Amino acid sequence: MSAWLKLVGVVTILSGIPAALTVIGLLVAWLPIWLGVLLFQAGAAAKRDSDYDLLRLIEKLKTYFIVQGVLVIVALVAMIIAFALFGTVFLEMFEEMRTGGPILEA
């Protein structure tokens, strides 16, 4: 388990580096880097054989899964909002095409 946690941690860190190269990406680039560090630390703790390291492994994984869960919830809410917004825009465009011009409401 140690090797896989470290591998996924390194890949996650590397996925955050290109985002850090842009100005807007700096706002979100810290998330994959932080999650990668958590996984790498969990992998290091999994390699050792003590109760303290087992607790450390579980704490790191707990934090990782909490952050990932929050990110999934935020992404789902953003997706629902985007579908609602774009659906409204497309319906309005189709209505304009059907009637032959923009709808003017008073």
C-alpha positions in Angstrom: 0.0 0.0 0.0 2.9 2.3 0.7 4.2 2.3 -2.9 0.7 3.0 -4.4 0.0 5.8 -2.0 3.3 7.4 -2.8 2.8 7.0 -6.5 -0.7 8.5 -6.5 0.7 11.3 -4.2 3.5 12.1 -6.6 1.1 12.1 -9.6 -1.3 14.3 -7.8 1.4 16.8 -6.9 2.6 16.8 -10.5 -1.0 17.5 -11.7 -1.1 20.6 -9.6 2.2 22.1 -10.9 1.0 23.1 -14.3 -2.0 25.0 -12.7 0.5 26.8 -10.5 2.1 28.3 -13.6 -0.8 30.5 -14.4 -2.0 33.5 -12.4 -5.6 32.2 -12.0 -4.3 28.7 -11.4 -2.5 29.8 -8.3 -5.9 30.1 -6.6 -6.6 26.3 -6.9 -3.2 24.8 -7.5 -2.5 24.4 -3.8 -5.3 21.8 -3.5 -3.8 19.0 -5.6 -0.4 19.7 -4.3 -1.6 19.5 -0.7 -3.6 16.3 -1.4 -0.5 14.8 -3.0 1.6 15.6 0.0 -1.1 14.0 2.3 -1.0 10.9 0.2 2.8 10.8 0.1 2.9 11.2 3.9 0.3 8.5 4.3 2.4 6.2 2.1 5.5 6.9 4.3 3.5 6.1 7.4 2.2 2.9 5.9 5.7 1.6 5.4 6.6 1.8 9.1 5.4 -0.7 11.6 4.1 1.1 14.7 0.8 2.1 16.2 1.7 5.8 16.0 2.4 5.5 12.3 -0.9 3.6 11.8 -2.8 6.4 13.5 -0.8 9.0 11.4 -1.7 7.0 8.2 -5.4 7.0 9.1 -5.4 10.7 10.0 -3.8 11.6 6.6 -6.3 9.5 4.7 -9.2 11.0 6.7 -8.1 14.5 5.8 -7.6 13.5 2.1 -11.1 11.9 1.9 -12.8 14.8 3.6 -11.2 17.3 1.2 -12.0 15.2 -1.8 -15.6 14.8 -0.6 -16.0 18.6 -0.2 -14.5 19.1 -3.7 -17.0 16.6 -5.2 -19.9 18.3 -3.5 -18.7 21.7 -4.8 -18.2 20.3 -8.3 -21.7 18.8 -8.3 -23.3 22.1 -7.2 -21.4 24.0 -9.8 -22.5 21.5 -12.4 -26.1 21.8 -11.5 -25.9 25.6 -11.6 -24.1 25.5 -15.0 -26.8 23.1 -16.4 -29.6 25.4 -15.2 -27.9 28.5 -16.5 -27.0 27.1 -19.9 -30.4 25.3 -20.2 -32.1 28.6 -19.7 -29.9 30.3 -22.2 -30.5 27.6 -24.8 -34.3 27.6 -24.2 -34.3 31.4 -24.7 -32.2 31.0 -27.9 -34.6 28.4 -29.3 -37.6 30.6 -28.4 -36.0 33.5 -30.3 -35.4 31.3 -33.3 -39.0 30.0 -33.2 -40.5 33.5 -33.0 -38.1 35.1 -35.4 -36.6 37.7 -33.1 -35.8 38.5 -29.5 -38.5 38.4 -26.9 -39.2 41.9 -25.5 -40.9 41.8 -22.2 -42.2 44.9 -20.5 
